[in-house]
Amino acid sequence: MTLVKTKYNRRSFLKVSAASSGGMVLGFSWLASCNPTKNQAITMPKSWFDINAFIKIGENGLITIFSPNPEIGQNIKTSMPMVVAEELDVAWQNVIVEQAALDTDKYERQVAGGSQSIRRGWQGLRMAGATARHMLMEAAAKEWAVSLSSLSTSNGIIKHKDTGKTTTYGDMALMASKLEIPEKIKLKDPKDFKIIGHPTKNVDGEKILSGHPLFGLDFKRAGMLISMIEHAPAFGMKLKSFNKEVIKSMPGIVDVIVVDTKPEKMAWSNVNAFTEIIAIVGQTTWQVMKAKNALIIDWSWETSAENSEDHEYMLNKALKNGDKEIARKDGNPEKVFKKAHKIIERTYSAPFLAHNTMEPMNFFADVSKDKAELIGPIQTPESMRNSIASLLDISKSNISVMLTRMGGGFGRRLYGHFGLEAAAISYKIGHPIKLIYTREDDMTQGVYRPAYKVKYKAGLDENNNLIGLTLKGVGIHGSPVFENRFPAGAVANYSAENANVDSNISTGAWRAPRSNFIAGAEQSFLDEVAEAAGKDPIDFRLELFDRAIKNPIGTDNDYDPKRYAGVLKLVRDKSNWGVKKEGIFRGVSAYFCFNTYVAQILDLEIVNGKHKIKKIWCAIDCGIIINPEGAVNQAEGGIIDGIGHAMYSNLTFDKGSTIQKNFDTYSMIRLHQSPSEIEVFFVDNGIDPTGLGEPTLPPISGALANAIYKANGKRLYKQPFIQQDIKLG
């Protein structure tokens, strides 16, 4: 049991009011019961009592727990309330989960990004539950005139151990809501967890399967209009004129306007190459789509048109002799390379990628001169609100943002320009609107995964020991290199360099930014170096980790080599790595990102001339697992996503425009191309949770590439692998 000060994050415990009557406003289906029943409406409390920002309790003992962070499919709407419920010591079947709106007074970091929701919220969520439990027990102690230490709780029941007297949280809720927040509280010992660590169904699972309205595209409000936009067809173009009067005269069209969505103060989340757009507003989706298709637009060039050939040239030039930043240098790599017995040099590349969320961008906006209501799917609601305030000169306090569930994010919804567009359109026409993107709108709009290249060089001595390693990375925009990650700290002579290429193509975070490429390149290269050294790939990596454990180089290494080696040993043992099987070709990979360690082994076989992924073993060290069911789903999803994009996805340009505009030309992984089996193992070390939404994606491309090499003797240096006649089936 841990004693902590609630002052750590006191604003998370602000009480709003003593009591609120009249039940709960259900609104747009953001409410989810952990155990829904047909008569739930009958059993809803007549009165609710606010205990803190995360919890309110009904007079009948029903508990509402607010999930503060955006839900993008990472199951955060289930796992965050589980943490609160654990410390509150309430029966999970008596819990209702509600998606919280943006509220910077009550919550911190209402962001879905960087796999940090649980890691950053862990302590605060526990304290919210533990504080509420303490206050409920304190209320009972006052009511019964007994000591607090003589009370215990279980499943929402408070019990006095001497008399056997009991009461419910519901009975004590009113009194508890009037008490002062304690200075210190006790947190549970993890060994006493009853909810955390147990498989728990997604609180929205049944509604998702039954098509219940949950997502931004589902949202409707009586009287709202529909809007669609048209942006420039190519990066570098600007609007000159269009057939406005013709469009306005079409059936159901209310207005067609030009909107500028560039805030006075640009934030990182405002990445958008197309800030000037044509917005069509009408009565129905079909009418607006017909009008959009009838647009005749004259565009002009502001900058030169870029092609994929241009990008390749610029990346190669920057990699070879462009301006560079030496991010880290240990020892003297140049000197040891001169006397190295063997030198291995390889260059790896990956293309631009679109996010391609299942749900295209959309947002509802109802904006007047001094007030705005926004409802929709966004990973960064606070940043979007700030940008709307800047764009439309509306006080932030008068802008409300409600969060819907998202049909995918992957970084795409970190950039809230579509919310700005919706707000600007509603403001300009003076009416509530629902903005909807088509798939083509989204795929051609920008905010892509940058195109990358990285060059590795390694030197071995006469005893096949690694004596030097360098890497230089370049991207559009920004380098993929993490200079302080492995093998930094394990090689005495080491350097990492960065270079950058500017472009009018807008890029941004794509699931596991930078790591999504560099992990596969690094792990492919280490396999090739291990082969040159005549060593088993796992043994070779463990030797390096052993160096970093016993004699680390430098002080800025951002990984724990013992934990890193631990997942590699775990996956080695679980997969029986040393046992060879006829017709099975194995690849291994390991990587650290988002504070989490992952190691993977992939078994490949050749069936009818096609590569078939038979099985993947995955070992993960991410601390305490809150919901094993959700955690496994996260791990498996990241692995499949990583395989699919390394194998198939590619975004190319001609005259400033993307060649791929929909799924007929942009390939994604299909079901029959997915692994036949994935087995996931978690390290049970009892430490606080770290990231899980992204860490399993980056290394899998390395394991796949290494297995393919074992199968056909072909090293893969360029993504997507399908361009090198590699087929999965």
C-alpha positions in Angstrom: 0.0 0.0 0.0 1.4 3.4 -1.0 0.7 6.7 0.8 0.6 9.7 -1.6 -0.2 13.4 -1.4 -3.4 14.4 -3.2 -1.8 17.8 -3.8 0.1 16.1 -6.6 -2.7 16.9 -9.0 -5.2 18.7 -6.9 -7.2 20.2 -9.8 -8.2 16.8 -10.9 -10.2 16.6 -7.7 -12.2 19.8 -7.9 -15.7 19.2 -6.7 -18.3 20.9 -8.8 -21.4 20.8 -6.6 -22.8 18.8 -3.7 -25.6 17.2 -5.5 -27.3 17.2 -8.9 -30.8 15.9 -9.3 -32.8 14.6 -12.2 -30.7 11.7 -13.3 -28.1 11.8 -16.1 -28.3 13.5 -19.5 -27.5 10.8 -22.0 -26.9 13.1 -24.9 -25.3 11.4 -27.9 -24.6 7.9 -26.7 -21.3 8.7 -24.9 -22.7 6.7 -22.0 -21.7 3.0 -21.8 -22.6 0.6 -19.1 -20.2 -2.1 -18.2 -23.1 -4.5 -17.7 -26.0 -3.1 -19.8 -29.5 -4.4 -19.1 -32.9 -3.9 -20.7 -34.2 -2.2 -17.6 -31.3 0.0 -17.1 -33.3 3.1 -17.7 -35.6 2.1 -14.8 -32.7 1.6 -12.4 -31.0 4.9 -13.2 -30.5 7.0 -10.1 -32.9 9.9 -9.2 -30.0 11.9 -7.9 -26.3 12.0 -8.7 -23.5 13.3 -6.4 -20.3 14.7 -7.8 -17.4 13.3 -5.7 -14.5 14.6 -8.0 -13.8 15.3 -11.6 -13.8 11.6 -12.5 -16.6 10.1 -10.3 -20.2 10.7 -9.5 -22.4 8.3 -7.5 -26.1 7.8 -7.7 -28.2 7.5 -4.6 -28.8 3.8 -5.5 -25.1 3.0 -5.7 -24.6 3.2 -9.5 -21.3 4.8 -10.3 -20.4 7.0 -13.3 -16.7 7.2 -14.1 -15.6 9.8 -16.7 -12.9 8.8 -19.2 -11.0 12.0 -19.9 -8.9 11.1 -22.9 -10.0 10.7 -26.5 -10.9 7.2 -27.6 -9.3 6.3 -30.9 -9.6 2.5 -30.6 -6.9 2.0 -28.1 -9.5 0.9 -25.5 -8.7 3.9 -23.2 -12.4 4.4 -22.5 -12.4 1.0 -20.8 -8.9 1.0 -19.2 -8.9 4.5 -17.7 -12.2 3.9 -15.8 -10.9 0.5 -14.7 -8.0 2.2 -12.9 -10.4 4.6 -11.1 -12.8 1.8 -10.3 -10.0 -0.3 -8.8 -9.0 2.3 -6.3 -12.6 3.2 -5.6 -13.2 -0.5 -4.8 -16.5 -0.8 -6.6 -18.0 -3.7 -8.5 -17.3 -3.2 -12.2 -20.9 -4.2 -13.2 -22.2 -1.2 -11.2 -20.1 1.2 -13.3 -21.2 3.4 -16.1 -18.5 5.0 -18.3 -19.0 8.4 -19.9 -16.7 10.2 -22.3 -15.6 13.4 -20.7 -15.7 16.6 -22.7 -12.7 18.9 -23.0 -12.2 20.5 -19.6 -8.7 21.9 -18.8 -9.8 22.9 -15.3 -10.6 19.3 -14.3 -8.2 17.2 -16.4 -4.7 17.2 -17.6 -3.4 16.2 -21.0 -6.6 15.3 -22.8 -4.6 14.0 -25.7 -4.5 10.6 -27.6 -1.0 10.5 -28.9 2.4 9.1 -28.1 1.0 6.1 -26.3 1.0 8.2 -23.2 -2.6 8.2 -22.0 -2.2 5.5 -19.3 1.4 6.3 -18.5 0.7 10.0 -17.9 -2.7 9.4 -16.3 -1.9 6.4 -14.1 -1.1 8.3 -10.9 -4.0 10.8 -11.2 -6.5 8.1 -12.1 -5.5 6.0 -9.0 -5.7 9.0 -6.8 -9.2 10.0 -8.1 -10.5 6.6 -7.1 -8.6 6.3 -3.8 -9.6 9.8 -2.8 -13.3 9.1 -3.5 -13.1 5.9 -1.5 -11.5 7.7 1.4 -14.1 10.4 1.5 -17.0 7.9 1.4 -15.4 6.0 4.3 -14.9 9.3 6.2 -18.6 10.1 5.7 -19.5 6.7 7.2 -17.1 7.2 10.1 -18.8 10.5 10.9 -22.3 9.0 10.5 -21.5 6.1 12.9 -19.1 8.0 15.1 -16.3 5.4 14.6 -12.7 5.6 13.6 -11.8 5.5 9.9 -9.3 2.7 10.6 -12.2 0.5 11.7 -13.8 0.5 8.3 -13.2 -1.5 5.2 -14.7 -1.5 1.7 -15.6 -4.1 -0.9 -17.6 -3.7 -4.1 -19.1 -0.4 -3.1 -20.1 -1.5 0.4 -18.6 0.1 3.5 -18.3 -2.2 6.6 -17.6 -1.6 10.3 -15.5 -4.5 11.4 -16.4 -4.4 15.1 -20.2 -4.3 14.7 -20.7 -5.7 11.2 -22.7 -2.7 10.3 -22.7 -1.9 6.5 -23.7 0.9 4.2 -23.5 1.6 0.5 -21.5 4.2 -1.4 -24.9 5.6 -2.6 -26.0 6.1 1.0 -22.9 8.1 1.8 -22.5 10.0 -1.5 -24.3 13.2 -0.4 -22.3 13.5 2.8 -19.0 12.6 1.1 -19.5 15.2 -1.6 -19.5 17.9 1.0 -16.2 16.9 2.7 -12.8 18.4 2.2 -10.3 16.5 0.0 -7.8 14.7 2.3 -4.2 15.7 2.3 -2.9 12.2 1.9 -4.5 8.9 0.8 -3.4 5.3 0.5 -3.2 3.5 -2.8 -3.7 -0.2 -3.1 -0.9 -2.7 -3.2 -0.9 -4.1 -6.8 -1.3 -7.6 -5.3 -4.7 -6.6 -4.1 -6.0 -5.5 -7.5 -9.4 -7.1 -8.4 -10.2 -5.2 -11.6 -6.7 -4.2 -13.0 -5.1 -7.2 -14.6 -8.3 -9.0 -15.4 -9.7 -9.4 -18.9 -12.5 -6.8 -19.4 -14.7 -6.3 -22.4 -14.7 -3.0 -24.2 -17.4 -0.8 -22.7 -18.5 0.2 -26.2 -18.1 -3.3 -27.7 -21.8 -4.2 -28.0 -22.7 -0.7 -29.4 -19.9 -0.9 -32.0 -21.1 -4.4 -33.1 -24.7 -3.3 -33.3 -24.1 -0.1 -35.1 -25.2 2.2 -32.3 -24.2 5.8 -32.9 -20.9 6.5 -31.3 -18.6 8.0 -33.9 -18.3 11.5 -35.3 -19.9 10.5 -38.6 -22.9 9.2 -36.6 -23.7 12.5 -35.0 -26.8 14.4 -36.1 -28.6 17.4 -34.8 -32.0 18.5 -36.0 -31.7 21.4 -38.5 -28.0 21.1 -39.1 -26.7 21.6 -42.6 -24.1 19.4 -44.4 -20.8 20.8 -45.7 -18.1 19.4 -47.9 -14.9 21.1 -49.0 -12.7 21.3 -52.1 -9.0 22.0 -51.7 -6.3 22.5 -54.3 -5.7 19.4 -56.4 -1.9 19.7 -56.0 0.6 20.9 -53.4 1.7 24.4 -54.5 -1.5 25.5 -56.0 -3.8 28.5 -55.1 -7.4 29.2 -55.9 -8.2 31.8 -58.6 -11.9 31.4 -59.4 -14.7 29.0 -59.6 -18.4 28.7 -60.8 -19.9 30.0 -57.6 -23.3 31.1 -59.0 -23.9 27.8 -60.8 -23.2 25.8 -57.6 -25.5 28.0 -55.5 -28.3 27.5 -57.9 -28.2 23.7 -57.6 -31.0 21.9 -55.6 -30.6 21.9 -51.9 -27.5 24.1 -51.8 -27.7 26.9 -49.2 -24.3 28.6 -49.9 -20.8 28.1 -51.4 -18.0 30.1 -49.8 -14.3 30.5 -49.7 -12.8 29.9 -46.2 -9.3 30.7 -44.9 -8.4 28.5 -42.0 -4.9 29.7 -41.1 -4.9 30.9 -37.5 -3.0 34.1 -36.6 -0.8 32.0 -34.3 0.2 28.7 -36.0 0.6 25.7 -33.7 2.3 22.4 -34.4 -1.2 20.8 -34.6 -2.2 23.2 -37.5 -0.2 21.4 -40.1 -2.1 21.8 -43.3 -0.9 22.7 -46.8 -4.4 23.8 -47.9 -5.6 26.5 -45.6 -7.8 28.2 -48.3 -10.8 26.0 -49.3 -14.1 26.1 -51.1 -16.9 25.0 -48.8 -20.3 23.9 -50.1 -23.2 23.9 -47.7 -26.5 22.2 -48.3 -29.5 20.3 -47.0 -28.4 16.7 -47.6 -25.2 14.8 -48.2 -26.2 13.7 -51.7 -27.1 17.3 -52.8 -23.8 18.6 -51.5 -21.8 15.7 -53.2 -23.5 16.5 -56.5 -22.6 20.1 -56.2 -19.0 19.3 -55.2 -18.7 17.2 -58.4 -20.1 20.1 -60.5 -17.3 22.5 -59.4 -15.3 24.0 -62.2 -12.2 25.7 -60.6 -9.3 27.7 -62.0 -6.1 27.2 -60.0 -2.8 28.9 -60.2 0.7 27.7 -59.2 2.5 29.4 -56.3 5.4 27.0 -56.1 6.9 24.4 -58.4 5.2 21.0 -58.7 7.0 18.2 -57.0 7.3 14.6 -58.3 8.4 11.4 -56.6 11.5 11.5 -58.7 12.3 14.9 -57.2 11.9 13.6 -53.7 14.2 10.7 -54.4 16.8 13.0 -55.8 16.6 15.4 -52.9 16.8 12.7 -50.3 19.8 11.0 -51.9 21.5 14.4 -52.3 21.0 15.3 -48.6 22.1 11.8 -47.5 25.3 12.0 -49.5 26.5 15.6 -49.1 23.7 17.7 -47.6 23.9 19.8 -44.5 24.1 17.6 -41.5 23.7 17.8 -37.7 25.9 15.6 -35.7 23.4 14.6 -33.0 25.8 12.3 -31.1 29.4 11.1 -31.4 31.2 8.6 -29.1 34.9 7.7 -29.7 36.3 8.0 -33.2 34.3 6.0 -35.8 36.4 7.3 -38.7 39.6 6.0 -37.2 38.4 2.5 -36.4 36.8 2.1 -39.8 40.2 2.6 -41.4 41.6 -0.4 -39.6 38.3 -2.5 -39.6 38.6 -6.1 -40.9 35.1 -5.9 -42.4 32.9 -2.9 -43.3 29.1 -3.2 -44.0 27.3 -0.2 -45.5 23.6 -0.3 -46.3 20.9 2.3 -47.1 17.2 1.9 -46.3 14.2 3.9 -47.5 10.5 4.2 -47.0 7.9 6.3 -48.9 5.2 8.8 -47.9 2.2 7.1 -46.3 -1.4 8.2 -45.7 -3.1 7.4 -42.4 -6.3 6.2 -44.0 -8.4 5.9 -40.9 -11.6 3.9 -41.5 -13.7 7.0 -40.6 -12.8 10.0 -42.8 -12.4 13.4 -41.2 -15.6 15.1 -40.0 -16.8 17.5 -37.4 -20.0 19.3 -36.2 -19.8 23.0 -35.5 -22.4 25.5 -34.2 -20.6 28.8 -34.1 -21.9 32.3 -33.5 -20.0 35.6 -33.0 -18.9 34.9 -29.5 -19.7 31.3 -28.8 -18.8 27.9 -30.4 -19.9 24.3 -29.9 -17.8 21.6 -31.5 -18.5 17.9 -31.5 -16.4 15.3 -33.2 -13.4 13.0 -33.3 -10.1 14.7 -32.4 -6.9 13.5 -30.7 -6.0 17.0 -29.6 -9.1 18.8 -28.5 -7.4 21.5 -26.5 -5.1 22.5 -29.4 -8.0 22.6 -31.7 -10.0 24.8 -29.3 -7.0 27.2 -29.0 -6.7 27.4 -32.8 -10.4 28.1 -33.2 -10.1 30.9 -30.6 -7.3 32.4 -32.5 -8.9 32.0 -35.9 -12.3 33.4 -35.0 -11.4 35.7 -32.1 -13.7 33.8 -29.7 -12.7 33.4 -26.0 -11.6 29.9 -25.2 -14.0 29.8 -22.3 -16.8 30.1 -24.7 -15.7 27.2 -26.9 -17.0 23.8 -25.9 -15.5 20.6 -27.4 -17.3 17.2 -27.0 -15.4 14.1 -27.9 -16.9 11.3 -30.0 -15.4 7.9 -30.5 -13.0 7.9 -33.5 -12.9 5.4 -36.3 -9.1 5.5 -36.2 -6.5 8.1 -35.5 -2.9 6.9 -36.0 -1.8 10.5 -35.7 -4.1 11.9 -38.4 -6.4 13.4 -35.9 -3.6 15.1 -34.0 -4.0 17.8 -36.6 -7.3 19.5 -36.1 -7.6 21.6 -39.3 -10.9 19.9 -40.2 -12.3 21.1 -36.9 -11.1 24.6 -37.8 -12.8 24.3 -41.2 -16.1 23.2 -39.7 -15.9 26.1 -37.2 -15.0 28.7 -39.9 -17.8 27.5 -42.2 -20.5 27.6 -39.4 -19.3 31.0 -38.3 -19.4 32.4 -41.9 -22.8 31.1 -42.8 -24.3 31.6 -39.3 -25.8 28.1 -39.0 -24.9 24.7 -37.4 -23.1 22.4 -39.9 -21.6 19.0 -40.2 -18.4 18.8 -42.2 -17.7 15.5 -44.0 -14.6 14.5 -46.0 -14.7 12.0 -48.8 -11.9 9.4 -48.9 -10.3 11.3 -51.7 -10.4 14.5 -49.7 -8.5 12.9 -46.9 -6.0 11.0 -48.9 -5.0 14.0 -51.0 -5.0 16.6 -48.2 -1.6 15.9 -46.7 -0.2 15.4 -43.2 1.5 12.2 -44.5 4.2 10.0 -42.9 7.4 11.6 -44.1 9.5 9.8 -46.8 12.7 8.6 -45.2 16.2 7.4 -45.9 18.9 6.2 -43.5 22.5 5.0 -44.2 24.2 2.6 -41.8 27.9 1.7 -41.6 29.4 -0.9 -39.3 33.0 -2.1 -38.8 34.1 -5.5 -37.5 37.6 -6.3 -36.2 39.5 -9.5 -37.1 37.7 -11.3 -34.3 34.3 -10.2 -35.7 33.6 -7.8 -32.8 31.6 -4.7 -33.6 34.0 -1.8 -33.2 32.2 1.0 -34.9 28.8 2.0 -36.1 27.4 5.2 -37.7 24.1 6.2 -39.1 22.8 9.2 -41.0 19.1 9.8 -41.5 17.2 12.2 -43.7 13.5 12.8 -44.3 10.8 15.1 -45.8 10.5 16.7 -43.2 13.0 15.8 -40.5 15.3 12.9 -39.7 14.1 9.5 -38.5 17.2 9.0 -36.2 17.0 8.7 -32.4 20.6 9.3 -31.5 20.4 8.0 -27.9 18.6 4.7 -28.6 20.3 1.4 -29.0 22.9 0.6 -30.3 24.1 3.9 -28.8 25.7 3.1 -25.5 26.8 -0.4 -26.7 29.4 0.6 -29.3 32.5 2.5 -28.3 32.8 4.3 -31.6 29.4 5.5 -32.7 27.9 8.6 -34.4 24.4 9.6 -35.4 23.7 12.4 -37.9 20.6 14.1 -39.1 19.7 15.9 -42.3 16.5 17.4 -43.6 14.7 18.1 -46.9 12.2 20.9 -47.2 9.1 20.4 -49.4 5.7 21.9 -49.9 4.2 18.4 -49.1 2.7 18.6 -45.6 3.8 15.8 -43.3 3.2 14.9 -39.6 3.0 12.2 -37.1 2.1 8.8 -38.4 1.6 5.9 -35.9 4.9 5.5 -34.0 6.5 8.6 -35.6 10.0 8.0 -36.9 10.2 4.6 -35.1 7.8 3.1 -37.7 10.7 3.3 -40.2 13.9 3.4 -38.3 13.2 0.3 -36.2 12.9 -2.0 -39.2 16.0 -0.5 -40.9 18.1 -0.8 -37.7 17.0 -4.4 -37.0 17.5 -5.5 -40.6 21.0 -4.0 -40.6 21.9 -5.6 -37.3 21.0 -9.0 -38.7 23.2 -8.4 -41.7 26.1 -7.3 -39.4 25.5 -10.4 -37.3 25.7 -12.6 -40.4 29.0 -10.9 -41.4 30.3 -11.6 -37.9 29.2 -15.3 -38.2 27.0 -15.0 -35.1 23.4 -15.9 -34.3 21.3 -12.8 -34.6 19.9 -13.0 -31.1 23.3 -13.8 -29.5 24.8 -10.9 -31.4 22.2 -8.5 -30.0 22.6 -9.9 -26.5 26.3 -9.3 -26.7 25.7 -5.7 -27.4 23.2 -5.4 -24.5 25.7 -7.0 -22.2 28.2 -4.3 -23.2 25.6 -1.7 -22.4 24.9 -3.3 -19.0 28.5 -3.8 -17.9 30.3 -0.9 -19.6 27.8 1.6 -21.1 29.2 4.3 -23.4 27.9 7.8 -22.6 25.3 8.9 -20.1 22.4 9.9 -22.4 21.2 6.4 -23.3 17.5 6.4 -23.1 16.9 2.7 -22.6 17.5 0.1 -19.9 19.6 -2.7 -21.5 18.5 -5.3 -18.9 14.9 -4.9 -19.8 15.7 -4.7 -23.5 17.7 -8.0 -23.3 14.9 -9.4 -21.1 12.2 -9.3 -23.8 14.6 -10.7 -26.4 15.4 -13.6 -24.1 11.7 -14.2 -23.3 10.7 -14.3 -27.0 13.7 -16.5 -27.8 12.7 -19.0 -25.1 9.0 -19.0 -25.9 9.6 -19.6 -29.6 12.3 -22.3 -29.2 14.6 -20.2 -31.3 17.4 -22.7 -31.7 15.1 -25.5 -32.9 15.0 -25.6 -36.7 11.9 -26.7 -38.6 11.8 -27.9 -42.1 10.3 -25.2 -44.5 10.2 -22.6 -41.7 12.2 -19.4 -42.0 12.7 -17.2 -39.0 13.3 -13.5 -38.5 13.9 -11.6 -35.2 13.6 -8.0 -34.2 13.6 -5.9 -31.0 13.0 -2.3 -30.3 12.4 0.3 -27.6 10.0 3.2 -28.0 7.3 5.0 -26.0 9.0 3.8 -22.8 8.3 0.1 -23.8 10.4 -2.8 -24.9 9.3 -5.2 -27.6 10.9 -8.3 -29.2 9.4 -10.3 -32.0 10.1 -13.5 -33.8 8.3 -14.3 -37.1 8.0 -17.7 -38.7 7.6 -17.7 -42.5 6.8 -20.5 -44.9 6.5 -20.6 -48.7 3.1 -21.8 -50.0 2.4 -22.0 -53.7 5.2 -19.5 -54.4 3.9 -17.0 -51.8 5.3 -16.0 -48.5 2.9 -17.0 -45.7 3.4 -15.7 -42.1 2.8 -18.8 -40.0 3.2 -17.4 -36.5 4.6 -14.4 -34.6 5.8 -14.5 -31.0 5.8 -11.1 -29.3 7.3 -10.3 -25.9 6.4 -6.9 -24.3 7.7 -5.1 -21.2 5.3 -2.3 -20.6 4.8 -2.5 -16.9 1.5 -3.3 -15.2 -1.2 -4.5 -17.7 -4.5 -2.9 -16.9 -6.7 -4.9 -19.2 -5.1 -8.1 -20.7 -7.8 -8.4 -23.3 -7.4 -4.9 -24.6 -3.6 -5.2 -24.4 -3.4 -8.3 -26.6 -5.7 -6.6 -29.1 -3.4 -3.6 -29.1 -0.3 -5.7 -29.6 -1.8 -7.8 -32.4 -3.3 -4.7 -34.2 0.1 -2.9 -34.2 1.8 -6.0 -35.6 -0.6 -6.5 -38.5 -0.6 -2.7 -39.2 3.2 -2.7 -39.3 3.3 -5.7 -41.7 0.7 -4.2 -44.0 2.4 -0.8 -44.4 5.9 -2.3 -44.8 4.6 -4.7 -47.5 2.1 -2.7 -49.5 1.5 1.0 -48.8 3.0 3.7 -51.0 2.1 7.3 -51.7 3.7 8.8 -54.8 3.4 12.2 -56.6 3.1 13.5 -60.1 3.0 17.3 -60.8 2.4 18.0 -57.1 -0.6 15.7 -56.8 -0.9 12.3 -55.2 -1.2 9.5 -57.7 -3.0 7.4 -55.2 -6.4 8.9 -54.2 -8.4 5.9 -52.9 -8.1 2.3 -52.1 -8.2 1.2 -55.7 -4.6 2.4 -56.0 -3.4 2.6 -52.4 -2.8 -0.9 -51.0 -3.6 -2.0 -47.5 -3.1 -5.5 -45.9 -6.0 -8.0 -46.5 -7.2 -10.6 -44.1 -5.6 -13.5 -46.0 -2.2 -11.8 -45.9 -2.3 -11.5 -42.1 -0.4 -13.9 -39.8 -2.1 -17.2 -39.1 -1.2 -16.9 -35.4 0.2 -14.3 -33.0 1.2 -15.1 -29.5 1.8 -12.3 -27.0 3.7 -12.4 -23.7 3.9 -9.7 -21.2 6.7 -9.2 -18.7 5.3 -9.2 -15.1 7.6 -6.7 -13.3 5.0 -4.7 -11.3 6.3 -1.3 -12.5 4.0 1.5 -13.5 2.5 1.2 -17.0 4.1 2.6 -20.1 3.0 2.8 -23.7 1.3 0.1 -25.7 -0.7 1.6 -28.6 2.4 2.0 -30.9 5.4 -0.1 -29.7 4.5 -3.4 -31.4 4.4 -1.8 -34.9 7.9 -0.5 -35.5 10.0 -3.7 -35.1 7.8 -6.1 -37.0 9.0 -4.9 -40.4 12.6 -5.9 -39.4 11.5 -9.4 -38.3 9.6 -9.8 -41.6 12.5 -8.6 -43.7 14.9 -10.9 -41.9 12.6 -13.9 -42.3 12.2 -13.2 -46.0 16.0 -13.1 -46.4 16.2 -16.5 -44.8 13.5 -17.8 -47.2 14.9 -16.5 -50.5 18.3 -15.0 -49.8 17.2 -11.5 -50.7 17.8 -8.5 -48.4 15.2 -5.8 -48.5 16.3 -2.2 -48.3 13.3 -0.4 -49.7 9.6 -0.2 -48.6 7.1 -1.3 -49.7 8.5 -4.8 -50.0 5.9 -5.8 -52.7 7.9 -3.7 -55.2 10.6 -6.3 -54.9 8.3 -9.1 -56.0 7.6 -10.2 -52.4 4.1 -11.5 -52.1 2.2 -12.5 -49.0 -0.7 -15.0 -49.2 
